[in-house]
Every structure is written in structure tokens, then in C-alpha cells.
Amino acid sequence: MVNRRTLLKLGTAGMAAAVVQAPAFGSSLLGSSPGLVRAVFDERFAEAQAFASVFRSRGMPTTGIRGDVSALWYRDLKARLLEQRLPIVGLTDRTALFCLEELARDVGMKVQGRIDHTFDPQGALTHHVTGPSAWINAGQRLGPEQGFGRVMAALLTDPTLHGESFAAQKHTGPFSPANKKQLVSWWMA
């Protein structure tokens, strides 16, 4: 005979089984978020490739682009995000982020944090951080040396850095400052 105690035991066992079988990138990514739609990276840049390798090593979904995000958006991301709006993270050039920001407005998403990584013609690197206070504090610890791709991937998977609600200020236009290469690490929700 099934009684209340038996039902509670079965329910608890079912929940435990679901937790054990949950994907590695479940609740730990971006705070209490149930997952991640994608980590987008521009495969033309070594820093972005290093960024993606961290996500891949953790079994998280990644997609490489070569500047143009329209095929990714219209063939995949838009439909997924209309079904279930989960975070997207990336390390791309400024133009790709600009386009994704505009497209993501259709599904009610905004950039929540961004760090612009700017290389001057001599190779010096600076970082401009916009986002929640924990994000700013972590981003300001980035040094002038290269190797920030892996650091940014670790930052984007740290659940303690994404608790505040915040929409990052949109920078005007998709183009980098004159004579400077610029990559952007970002997270959108």
C-alpha cells in the first residue's frame, strides 16, 4: 500500500537522481541560472580560442565565429532563446557584440557585463570594465599582459560574480578606437 511516507521517499529519490545526472554547467554557471545557451568566441584570435578551450574542457557548449554572427543568431540562438532564455557569454570583437546586442533585444536580453580589452599599436593592453561591482572588482585585477582569455572564461564561470541585476552601458558604435585592436569579453542575460 502506498502511503504519504512512501510518496515522500520516492519524490526525494527522484530529485536526488535528477541532481546527480545534471550537466556540469548547470546551476554553477552565472549564479542561480539553470544553464548556459552558448559561449561564443571569435576563432580568429588566440585569446578567444583560449577562452573557448576552458568552456569546452568543462563540457559547456561553444560556437566559433569569424566576425559575422547573423548565421549563428538566425539558425540557432534566436530559436533557443525564445524557448528558454538562458545566458550567453563570449569573447569576440566589438562588431560581433554590437550585432548580438541589437539582435538579442528581440528576446528581451541585454549585456550584463563587459570588459573591453584594447591593444594599442605597440601591443600594450588595457581593460575597461562595465558591469556589477563584483565583476568590476575582478576585471580590474587583469594585468597588461596577454593571457586574459582563460582568465575571462574562469571569471564568467564564477557564480559569485553574477548576483546583482545590472545592464551594462552600451558603448556607441561597433568600431574600435583608431589604430587599436579591441576584443570584448561579455555576458548577456
C-alpha positions as CSV (number, residue, x, y, z in Angstrom):
1,M,0.0,0.0,0.0
2,V,1.3,3.5,-1.0
3,N,1.2,6.0,1.9
4,R,2.4,9.5,2.4
5,R,5.8,8.4,3.7
6,T,6.4,6.2,0.6
7,L,5.5,9.0,-1.8
8,L,7.9,11.4,0.0
9,K,10.7,8.9,-0.2
10,L,10.1,8.3,-3.9
11,G,9.9,12.1,-4.6
12,T,13.2,12.6,-2.7
13,A,14.9,9.8,-4.5
14,G,13.7,11.2,-7.9
15,M,15.0,14.6,-7.1
16,A,18.4,13.2,-6.0
17,A,18.7,11.3,-9.2
18,A,18.0,14.4,-11.2
19,V,20.7,16.3,-9.3
20,V,23.2,13.5,-9.8
21,Q,22.5,13.4,-13.6
22,A,22.5,17.3,-14.0
23,P,25.1,18.6,-16.5
24,A,28.3,20.0,-15.2
25,F,27.4,23.5,-16.3
26,G,24.0,23.6,-14.6
27,S,23.5,25.8,-11.6
28,S,27.1,26.8,-11.1
29,L,27.3,29.0,-14.2
30,L,26.3,32.6,-13.7
31,G,24.8,32.4,-10.3
32,S,21.5,30.6,-9.9
33,S,21.0,30.3,-13.7
34,P,19.9,26.8,-14.8
35,G,22.4,26.7,-17.6
36,L,24.1,28.4,-20.5
37,V,23.0,28.6,-24.1
38,R,26.4,29.1,-25.5
39,A,29.9,30.5,-25.2
40,V,30.6,32.4,-28.4
41,F,34.2,33.1,-29.4
42,D,35.9,34.6,-32.4
43,E,38.2,31.9,-33.7
44,R,40.4,34.4,-35.5
45,F,42.0,35.5,-32.1
46,A,44.2,33.3,-29.9
47,E,42.8,34.8,-26.7
48,A,39.3,33.9,-27.8
49,Q,40.4,30.3,-28.7
50,A,41.9,30.0,-25.1
51,F,38.6,31.3,-23.7
52,A,36.7,28.6,-25.6
53,S,39.1,25.9,-24.6
54,V,38.2,26.5,-20.9
55,F,34.5,26.1,-21.7
56,R,35.0,23.0,-23.8
57,S,37.1,21.4,-21.1
58,R,34.2,21.8,-18.7
59,G,31.7,20.3,-21.2
60,M,30.0,23.6,-22.0
61,P,28.6,24.4,-25.4
62,T,30.8,26.7,-27.6
63,T,30.5,28.2,-31.1
64,G,33.3,29.8,-33.1
65,I,32.5,32.6,-35.4
66,R,34.6,34.7,-37.8
67,G,33.2,38.1,-37.0
68,D,29.7,37.5,-38.5
69,V,27.0,36.4,-36.0
70,S,24.0,36.5,-38.3
71,A,24.0,32.8,-39.2
72,L,24.5,31.8,-35.6
73,W,21.7,34.0,-34.5
74,Y,19.1,33.2,-37.1
75,R,19.9,29.5,-37.4
76,D,20.3,28.7,-33.7
77,L,20.4,31.2,-30.9
78,K,17.1,33.1,-31.6
79,A,15.0,29.9,-31.5
80,R,16.8,28.5,-28.4
81,L,16.4,31.8,-26.6
82,L,12.7,32.1,-27.5
83,E,12.2,28.7,-26.0
84,Q,14.2,29.3,-22.8
85,R,16.1,32.5,-22.2
86,L,19.5,31.4,-20.7
87,P,22.7,33.4,-20.5
88,I,25.2,33.7,-23.4
89,V,28.8,34.5,-22.8
90,G,31.5,35.4,-25.3
91,L,34.9,36.8,-26.3
92,T,34.5,38.4,-29.6
93,D,35.4,41.6,-31.5
94,R,33.4,44.7,-30.8
95,T,31.4,44.5,-34.0
96,A,30.1,41.0,-33.2
97,L,29.0,42.0,-29.8
98,F,27.3,45.1,-31.2
99,C,25.3,43.0,-33.6
100,L,24.4,40.4,-30.9
101,E,23.3,43.2,-28.6
102,E,20.9,44.5,-31.2
103,L,19.6,41.1,-32.1
104,A,19.1,40.0,-28.5
105,R,16.7,42.9,-27.8
106,D,14.2,40.8,-29.8
107,V,14.2,38.2,-27.0
108,G,14.5,40.7,-24.1
109,M,18.2,40.2,-23.4
110,K,20.8,42.7,-22.5
111,V,24.6,42.7,-21.9
112,Q,25.0,42.4,-18.2
113,G,28.8,42.9,-18.0
114,R,31.6,43.6,-20.5
115,I,35.3,44.1,-20.5
116,D,36.8,45.8,-23.5
117,H,40.4,44.6,-24.0
118,T,42.2,47.2,-26.1
119,F,45.6,46.7,-27.7
120,D,47.5,49.8,-28.9
121,P,49.8,49.6,-31.9
122,Q,52.8,48.8,-29.7
123,G,51.0,45.9,-28.2
124,A,50.2,47.4,-24.8
125,L,46.9,46.0,-23.3
126,T,44.3,47.9,-21.2
127,H,41.0,46.7,-19.9
128,H,37.8,48.8,-19.5
129,V,35.2,47.1,-17.2
130,T,31.5,47.7,-17.1
131,G,29.1,45.6,-15.0
132,P,28.1,44.7,-11.5
133,S,30.5,45.7,-8.7
134,A,31.9,42.1,-8.2
135,W,32.5,42.0,-12.0
136,I,34.3,45.3,-11.9
137,N,36.5,44.3,-9.0
138,A,37.5,41.0,-10.7
139,G,38.1,42.7,-14.0
140,Q,40.3,45.4,-12.6
141,R,42.7,42.8,-11.4
142,L,43.5,41.9,-15.1
143,G,47.1,42.8,-15.9
144,P,48.6,44.4,-19.0
145,E,49.9,41.0,-20.3
146,Q,48.2,38.7,-22.7
147,G,46.6,35.5,-21.5
148,F,43.3,37.1,-20.5
149,G,41.2,34.7,-22.5
150,R,41.5,31.9,-19.9
151,V,41.1,34.4,-17.1
152,M,37.8,35.7,-18.6
153,A,36.5,32.2,-19.0
154,A,37.2,31.5,-15.3
155,L,35.5,34.8,-14.4
156,L,32.4,34.0,-16.4
157,T,32.0,30.7,-14.7
158,D,32.4,32.1,-11.2
159,P,28.9,32.1,-9.6
160,T,29.8,34.7,-7.0
161,L,30.3,37.4,-9.6
162,H,26.8,37.4,-11.1
163,G,24.4,38.1,-8.3
164,E,23.5,41.7,-9.0
165,S,21.0,42.8,-11.6
166,F,22.8,45.1,-14.0
167,A,22.6,46.1,-17.6
168,A,26.0,47.3,-18.9
169,Q,26.1,50.6,-20.6
170,K,26.1,50.1,-24.4
171,H,29.2,51.7,-26.0
172,T,28.4,53.7,-29.1
173,G,29.1,52.0,-32.4
174,P,30.7,48.8,-33.3
175,F,34.1,50.1,-34.2
176,S,37.3,50.1,-32.1
177,P,39.2,53.2,-31.4
178,A,41.5,54.3,-34.2
179,N,44.7,52.2,-34.7
180,K,43.7,49.8,-31.9
181,K,42.6,46.2,-31.9
182,Q,39.8,45.6,-29.4
183,L,38.3,42.3,-28.1
184,V,35.3,42.2,-25.7
185,S,34.5,39.7,-23.0
186,W,30.8,39.8,-22.3
187,W,27.9,38.1,-20.7
188,M,24.3,38.6,-21.8
189,A,21.1,37.6,-19.9
